Amino acid sequence: MSQGAASEGGGLGSAPWSRGRPRHADRRLVVISDTEIGAGGMLDDLPQSAFVADLLLDLDQGPDADLAIDVVFNGDTFDLMKTAYEDTWPRHVTADIAMAKMSRIAAAHPRLFAGLRRFLASGRGRRRFFFVVGNHDFELLFPEVQALLRSLLGADEERVVFPGMSVRLGEVHIEHGCQADSMFCIRADKPFVEHAGETILNLPWGSVALLDVAMPLQPVLAFHDRLKPRDRLFQALPELEEVFVSRFWRYWTRDYLRGWLSRSDPVKRVSWKMFRELAWRFGSKSIQTRVDDTYVKLLDKDGGPRVACIGHLHDAAWTAWGGCKLLKGGAMRNEFLFSRDGSTLTMLPKVYIELWMAGDTVLRSQLVEIDGPPPPAGYVPDSVFDVRPTLRELLGTKEEREEVAAALVQELERDPGTEEVPTEEARSVG
């Protein structure tokens, strides 16, 4: 296997070694992952979202604008998870709640939607958008939200497509990646459940936990979520790691368990598989290898795609072997490199995937690295350590954690519970 580096695509060239448009290309495929566009303000991971539309409009005006252009927004396009509804983050998400959150995002990003609308209506060649679902925008599964987006973009079902958890375009398979992550894998064959006379999203247990525990901390820690690498941040600010561990530990062993025991909440499910995964996460072990393996196996199947494109991991890379390739697009949201002493924050470049095709055949695929626009004034704090007093107030005690751990053992010994584990078909990987 070989690792490829991200590179910026060049212009149209006639030389056989040109990095630009291949000679026989008639189709351009752009895959953008993890923009995580929110409801505006300092809590939004991409308040300067108009640059995404500007990027596409630049492609529409360039020397290759005569080609058909398909744009796949590959999951976590809209951060509907972190967008509040009436100052709360409900775990029982109905169509009305989803519509209210999507409307808030649209109102906060008029330039983005105006630019996307212009791109679709340019008339220079076929233009289509595909919105693949990710773990931050499961709400896109609601037909009502899909209709709202088509209205905002001024396009019909042929030009704005909602394929669900994945899409296959010729030799290319595109999927966000959460379906290979057991914490955020939704039942693709059963995305909705009935509760209290309403249809709600059948959210995975990881999403339920984030809504219950992490979202209320967002006003304090939204910026810290954008810092990389995470282990360096935890070393410099150990109180941050302790807050997350203690809050989630109490949640999993007390609040979540209580909801499961009452059997009153259809999105709360318990299994030993789930707690094994929690032990893995609390041990700070990376899921990247396991996610990669899922898509390597997909590429190795008879009749499988030649290229697989995923997001979710926020780490851009490509791995190729034989005639197949796994491309991992980086996050397009705002992220920052955290220096070892915490004194410097550097905005990281944004990476998307580009493929040149002749019909359904892939001619070339690559990662494209670009610099995003600077964030608005006040977006970056003077110091990431300013939150330390607040974190110390939030910390739980060691005695509390030991108490709830003992309660967990007692409850699970009495009734370990069961959980429907999605099959490969239910996960929709492939």
C-alpha positions as CSV (number, residue, x, y, z in Angstrom):
1,M,0.0,0.0,0.0
2,S,1.1,3.6,-0.6
3,Q,0.1,6.8,1.0
4,G,-0.6,9.9,-1.1
5,A,-0.3,13.5,-0.1
6,A,-2.9,16.2,-0.6
7,S,-2.3,18.4,-3.6
8,E,-4.1,21.3,-5.2
9,G,-5.4,20.6,-8.7
10,G,-3.8,22.5,-11.6
11,G,-5.4,24.0,-14.7
12,L,-6.2,22.5,-18.1
13,G,-3.0,21.3,-19.7
14,S,-2.1,19.5,-22.9
15,A,0.9,17.6,-21.6
16,P,0.3,13.9,-20.7
17,W,1.7,14.5,-17.2
18,S,-0.7,17.5,-16.5
19,R,-2.3,17.6,-13.1
20,G,-5.4,19.2,-14.5
21,R,-8.2,17.8,-16.6
22,P,-7.5,14.4,-18.1
23,R,-7.8,14.4,-21.9
24,H,-11.0,12.2,-22.1
25,A,-12.9,13.5,-19.1
26,D,-16.5,14.5,-19.5
27,R,-17.5,14.6,-15.8
28,R,-16.1,16.1,-12.6
29,L,-17.0,14.8,-9.2
30,V,-16.4,16.9,-6.1
31,V,-16.9,15.3,-2.6
32,I,-17.1,17.7,0.4
33,S,-17.3,16.3,3.9
34,D,-17.8,17.6,7.4
35,T,-18.6,21.3,6.8
36,E,-20.7,21.1,9.9
37,I,-22.6,24.4,9.1
38,G,-24.5,25.5,12.2
39,A,-26.9,28.3,13.2
40,G,-24.4,31.1,13.1
41,G,-22.4,32.9,15.7
42,M,-19.5,31.7,17.8
43,L,-20.9,28.2,18.2
44,D,-21.0,27.6,14.4
45,D,-18.2,25.5,13.1
46,L,-18.3,27.3,9.8
47,P,-19.9,30.8,10.1
48,Q,-18.0,31.9,6.9
49,S,-19.7,29.2,4.9
50,A,-20.2,31.3,1.8
51,F,-16.7,30.3,0.7
52,V,-18.0,26.8,-0.1
53,A,-20.4,28.2,-2.7
54,D,-17.6,30.5,-3.9
55,L,-15.4,27.4,-4.4
56,L,-18.1,25.7,-6.6
57,L,-18.8,28.9,-8.5
58,D,-15.1,29.2,-9.3
59,L,-15.3,25.7,-10.8
60,D,-18.3,26.7,-12.8
61,Q,-16.5,29.6,-14.3
62,G,-13.1,27.9,-15.0
63,P,-11.8,26.3,-18.1
64,D,-13.5,23.0,-17.3
65,A,-16.9,24.5,-16.8
66,D,-18.2,22.7,-19.9
67,L,-18.1,19.4,-18.0
68,A,-20.9,17.9,-16.0
69,I,-20.2,18.6,-12.3
70,D,-21.7,16.4,-9.6
71,V,-21.1,17.7,-6.0
72,V,-21.6,15.2,-3.2
73,F,-22.0,16.8,0.3
74,N,-20.7,13.7,2.1
75,G,-22.4,13.9,5.5
76,D,-22.2,16.3,8.4
77,T,-22.9,19.1,5.9
78,F,-25.3,20.8,8.4
79,D,-24.6,20.5,12.1
80,L,-28.2,19.8,13.0
81,M,-27.0,17.9,16.1
82,K,-25.4,20.9,17.7
83,T,-28.2,23.3,16.5
84,A,-30.5,23.9,19.5
85,Y,-34.3,23.7,19.4
86,E,-35.9,26.2,21.9
87,D,-32.6,26.3,23.8
88,T,-32.5,22.5,24.2
89,W,-31.1,19.5,22.3
90,P,-33.9,17.0,22.3
91,R,-33.1,13.3,21.7
92,H,-36.6,12.7,20.4
93,V,-36.3,14.5,17.0
94,T,-39.6,14.8,15.1
95,A,-40.0,16.3,11.6
96,D,-41.2,19.6,13.1
97,I,-38.0,19.8,15.3
98,A,-35.8,18.9,12.3
99,M,-37.5,21.6,10.2
100,A,-37.1,24.2,12.9
101,K,-33.4,23.5,13.2
102,M,-32.8,23.4,9.4
103,S,-34.7,26.7,9.1
104,R,-32.4,28.3,11.7
105,I,-29.3,27.2,9.8
106,A,-30.7,28.5,6.5
107,A,-31.5,31.9,8.0
108,A,-27.9,32.2,9.3
109,H,-26.3,31.4,6.0
110,P,-28.1,33.3,3.2
111,R,-25.0,33.9,1.1
112,L,-24.2,30.1,1.1
113,F,-27.7,29.2,-0.2
114,A,-27.8,32.0,-2.7
115,G,-24.4,30.8,-4.1
116,L,-25.4,27.2,-4.2
117,R,-28.6,28.2,-6.0
118,R,-26.6,30.1,-8.6
119,F,-24.3,27.1,-9.2
120,L,-27.2,24.8,-9.9
121,A,-28.9,27.3,-12.3
122,S,-25.7,28.2,-14.2
123,G,-26.6,26.3,-17.3
124,R,-23.0,25.7,-18.4
125,G,-23.3,21.9,-18.0
126,R,-25.3,19.4,-15.9
127,R,-25.1,20.4,-12.2
128,R,-26.3,18.2,-9.4
129,F,-26.1,18.1,-5.6
130,F,-26.1,14.8,-3.6
131,F,-26.6,15.1,0.2
132,V,-25.4,11.9,1.9
133,V,-26.4,11.6,5.5
134,G,-23.9,11.8,8.3
135,N,-24.1,11.5,12.1
136,H,-24.5,15.3,12.5
137,D,-27.4,15.6,10.0
138,F,-29.6,12.5,10.4
139,E,-32.5,14.9,10.1
140,L,-31.9,14.9,6.3
141,L,-33.7,11.6,6.4
142,F,-37.0,13.4,6.9
143,P,-38.8,14.1,3.6
144,E,-40.0,17.4,4.9
145,V,-36.3,18.6,5.4
146,Q,-35.5,17.3,1.9
147,A,-38.3,19.4,0.5
148,L,-37.2,22.4,2.4
149,L,-33.7,22.2,1.0
150,R,-34.9,21.7,-2.6
151,S,-37.0,24.8,-2.1
152,L,-34.0,26.8,-0.7
153,L,-31.9,25.6,-3.7
154,G,-34.5,26.2,-6.3
155,A,-34.1,22.7,-7.8
156,D,-36.1,19.6,-8.3
157,E,-35.4,15.9,-7.4
158,E,-33.2,15.4,-10.4
159,R,-30.7,18.1,-9.4
160,V,-30.9,17.8,-5.6
161,V,-30.7,14.2,-4.6
162,F,-31.0,12.6,-1.2
163,P,-29.6,9.1,-1.6
164,G,-29.6,8.2,2.1
165,M,-26.5,6.8,3.8
166,S,-24.4,6.3,0.7
167,V,-24.3,6.8,-3.1
168,R,-22.7,4.9,-5.9
169,L,-21.7,7.0,-8.9
170,G,-20.2,4.7,-11.5
171,E,-17.0,3.3,-10.1
172,V,-17.2,5.5,-7.0
173,H,-18.8,4.6,-3.7
174,I,-19.3,7.6,-1.4
175,E,-20.3,7.3,2.3
176,H,-19.8,9.5,5.3
177,G,-18.2,6.8,7.4
178,C,-20.4,6.8,10.5
179,Q,-22.0,3.5,9.4
180,A,-18.7,1.8,10.1
181,D,-18.5,3.5,13.6
182,S,-20.6,1.4,16.0
183,M,-21.3,4.5,18.2
184,F,-22.9,6.4,15.4
185,C,-24.3,3.8,13.1
186,I,-28.0,4.4,12.5
187,R,-30.4,1.6,11.4
188,A,-30.6,2.4,7.7
189,D,-33.4,-0.1,7.4
190,K,-35.3,1.4,10.3
191,P,-34.3,5.1,10.6
192,F,-37.6,6.1,12.4
193,V,-39.5,4.7,15.4
194,E,-42.8,5.7,17.0
195,H,-42.9,7.3,20.4
196,A,-45.7,9.0,22.2
197,G,-47.8,9.0,19.0
198,E,-45.1,10.7,17.0
199,T,-42.4,9.6,14.5
200,I,-38.9,10.3,15.7
201,L,-35.4,9.6,14.5
202,N,-34.1,6.2,15.6
203,L,-30.8,7.8,16.8
204,P,-27.8,5.6,17.6
205,W,-26.7,5.5,21.2
206,G,-23.6,7.7,20.6
207,S,-25.7,10.5,19.2
208,V,-28.1,10.2,22.2
209,A,-25.2,10.6,24.6
210,L,-23.8,13.6,22.8
211,L,-27.2,15.3,22.9
212,D,-27.6,14.6,26.6
213,V,-24.1,15.3,27.8
214,A,-21.9,17.2,25.4
215,M,-24.4,19.7,23.9
216,P,-25.1,21.5,27.2
217,L,-21.3,22.1,27.5
218,Q,-21.2,23.6,24.0
219,P,-21.3,27.2,25.1
220,V,-18.2,26.6,27.1
221,L,-16.2,24.2,25.0
222,A,-17.3,24.7,21.4
223,F,-14.0,26.2,20.3
224,H,-12.0,23.4,22.1
225,D,-13.8,20.8,20.0
226,R,-12.1,22.4,16.9
227,L,-8.5,21.9,18.2
228,K,-6.1,19.2,17.0
229,P,-4.5,17.0,18.0
230,R,-6.9,16.1,20.8
231,D,-4.3,14.2,22.9
232,R,-2.1,17.3,23.0
233,L,-5.0,19.4,24.2
234,F,-5.8,17.0,27.0
235,Q,-2.2,17.0,28.1
236,A,-2.1,20.7,28.3
237,L,-5.6,21.0,29.8
238,P,-6.2,17.8,31.8
239,E,-9.3,19.3,33.5
240,L,-11.0,19.2,30.1
241,E,-10.4,15.4,29.7
242,E,-11.5,14.9,33.3
243,V,-14.8,16.8,32.8
244,F,-15.6,14.7,29.7
245,V,-14.7,11.4,31.4
246,S,-16.6,12.2,34.6
247,R,-19.7,13.6,32.9
248,F,-20.0,10.7,30.5
249,W,-19.1,8.1,33.1
250,R,-21.9,9.3,35.4
251,Y,-24.3,9.5,32.4
252,W,-23.6,6.0,31.1
253,T,-23.7,4.4,34.5
254,R,-26.6,6.3,36.0
255,D,-28.8,8.5,33.7
256,Y,-28.7,6.4,30.6
257,L,-29.1,3.2,32.5
258,R,-32.1,4.5,34.3
259,G,-33.7,5.4,31.1
260,W,-33.1,2.0,29.7
261,L,-34.4,0.2,32.8
262,S,-37.7,2.1,32.6
263,R,-38.1,0.8,29.0
264,S,-39.8,4.1,28.3
265,D,-37.3,5.6,25.8
266,P,-37.0,3.8,22.4
267,V,-33.7,5.5,21.6
268,K,-32.0,4.2,24.8
269,R,-30.6,0.7,24.2
270,V,-28.1,-1.3,26.2
271,S,-25.8,-4.2,25.4
272,W,-22.4,-5.5,26.4
273,K,-21.2,-4.6,22.9
274,M,-22.0,-1.0,23.7
275,F,-20.2,-0.9,27.0
276,R,-17.1,-2.6,25.4
277,E,-17.1,0.2,22.8
278,L,-17.3,2.7,25.7
279,A,-14.3,1.1,27.4
280,W,-12.4,1.5,24.1
281,R,-13.3,5.1,23.7
282,F,-12.5,6.0,27.3
283,G,-9.1,4.4,26.7
284,S,-8.5,7.0,24.0
285,K,-8.0,4.4,21.3
286,S,-8.5,5.4,17.7
287,I,-11.4,4.1,15.7
288,Q,-9.7,5.0,12.4
289,T,-8.2,1.6,11.7
290,R,-11.6,-0.1,12.2
291,V,-13.4,2.3,10.0
292,D,-10.7,2.0,7.3
293,D,-11.0,-1.8,7.4
294,T,-14.7,-1.7,6.6
295,Y,-14.2,0.2,3.4
296,V,-11.1,-1.8,2.4
297,K,-13.3,-4.9,2.6
298,L,-15.9,-3.1,0.4
299,L,-13.3,-2.4,-2.2
300,D,-12.2,-6.0,-2.2
301,K,-15.6,-7.4,-3.0
302,D,-16.5,-8.8,-6.4
303,G,-18.2,-6.0,-8.2
304,G,-17.1,-3.5,-5.6
305,P,-16.2,0.1,-6.4
306,R,-12.8,1.1,-7.7
307,V,-12.7,4.2,-5.4
308,A,-14.3,4.7,-2.0
309,C,-14.7,8.2,-0.5
310,I,-15.4,8.8,3.2
311,G,-15.3,11.6,5.7
312,H,-16.2,11.4,9.4
313,L,-12.6,11.0,10.7
314,H,-11.5,14.6,9.9
315,D,-8.1,13.3,8.8
316,A,-7.4,13.6,5.1
317,A,-5.4,10.7,3.5
318,W,-5.5,8.2,0.7
319,T,-4.5,4.6,0.5
320,A,-4.1,2.8,-2.8
321,W,-3.4,-0.8,-3.8
322,G,-3.8,-2.5,-7.1
323,G,-6.4,-0.5,-9.0
324,C,-8.4,0.5,-6.0
325,K,-8.2,3.5,-3.7
326,L,-9.7,4.7,-0.4
327,L,-9.9,8.5,-0.2
328,K,-10.6,10.2,3.2
329,G,-11.6,13.8,2.9
330,G,-10.6,16.1,5.6
331,A,-13.0,18.3,7.5
332,M,-14.1,21.5,5.7
333,R,-15.2,23.0,9.0
334,N,-12.9,25.3,11.0
335,E,-10.2,23.4,12.8
336,F,-7.0,24.7,14.4
337,L,-3.6,23.2,15.2
338,F,-2.8,23.4,18.9
339,S,0.9,24.1,19.6
340,R,2.6,22.1,22.4
341,D,2.6,25.0,24.8
342,G,-0.8,26.2,23.9
343,S,0.5,29.6,22.8
344,T,-0.2,29.3,19.1
345,L,-3.3,28.4,17.2
346,T,-2.9,27.9,13.4
347,M,-6.0,27.5,11.2
348,L,-5.7,24.2,9.4
349,P,-6.3,24.0,5.6
350,K,-9.5,22.4,4.3
351,V,-9.4,19.3,2.1
352,Y,-11.9,17.9,-0.3
353,I,-11.9,15.1,-2.9
354,E,-11.9,15.6,-6.6
355,L,-12.4,12.9,-9.3
356,W,-12.3,13.2,-13.1
357,M,-14.4,10.7,-14.9
358,A,-15.3,9.6,-18.4
359,G,-18.9,8.4,-18.0
360,D,-18.8,6.0,-15.1
361,T,-15.1,5.3,-15.3
362,V,-12.6,7.0,-13.0
363,L,-9.7,8.6,-14.8
364,R,-8.1,10.3,-11.8
365,S,-8.8,10.9,-8.2
366,Q,-7.1,13.2,-5.7
367,L,-7.3,15.2,-2.5
368,V,-7.3,19.0,-2.9
369,E,-6.1,21.2,-0.1
370,I,-7.2,24.8,0.1
371,D,-7.0,27.7,2.6
372,G,-10.3,28.8,4.0
373,P,-11.2,32.4,4.8
374,P,-10.3,33.7,8.3
375,P,-13.0,33.3,11.0
376,P,-14.9,36.3,12.2
377,A,-13.6,38.6,14.9
378,G,-13.8,37.1,18.4
379,Y,-14.1,33.6,17.1
380,V,-10.7,32.5,18.4
381,P,-10.3,33.1,22.2
382,D,-7.3,34.9,23.6
383,S,-6.2,31.8,25.4
384,V,-7.6,28.2,25.4
385,F,-6.8,28.1,29.1
386,D,-9.4,30.7,30.0
387,V,-11.9,27.9,30.6
388,R,-9.9,26.3,33.3
389,P,-11.8,27.8,36.3
390,T,-15.2,26.8,34.7
391,L,-13.9,23.3,34.1
392,R,-12.8,22.9,37.7
393,E,-16.3,23.8,38.8
394,L,-17.8,21.1,36.5
395,L,-15.6,18.3,37.8
396,G,-17.1,15.4,39.7
397,T,-15.4,13.6,42.5
398,K,-13.6,10.2,42.4
399,E,-16.0,8.9,45.0
400,E,-19.0,9.7,42.7
401,R,-17.5,7.8,39.8
402,E,-16.7,4.7,42.0
403,E,-20.3,4.8,43.4
404,V,-22.0,4.8,40.0
405,A,-19.5,2.2,38.6
406,A,-20.6,-0.2,41.4
407,A,-24.3,0.5,40.5
408,L,-23.6,-0.3,36.9
409,V,-22.2,-3.7,37.8
410,Q,-25.2,-4.6,39.9
411,E,-27.7,-3.6,37.3
412,L,-26.1,-5.4,34.5
413,E,-25.5,-8.6,36.5
414,R,-29.3,-8.6,37.2
415,D,-30.3,-7.9,33.5
416,P,-27.6,-7.4,30.9
417,G,-30.2,-6.5,28.3
418,T,-30.1,-7.0,24.6
419,E,-29.7,-4.7,21.6
420,E,-30.4,-5.2,17.9
421,V,-27.0,-5.0,16.2
422,P,-27.4,-3.7,12.6
423,T,-26.4,-6.2,10.0
424,E,-24.1,-5.1,7.1
425,E,-27.2,-4.5,5.0
426,A,-28.9,-2.5,7.7
427,R,-25.7,-0.4,8.1
428,S,-25.8,0.2,4.3
429,V,-22.0,0.0,3.9
430,G,-21.9,-1.0,0.3
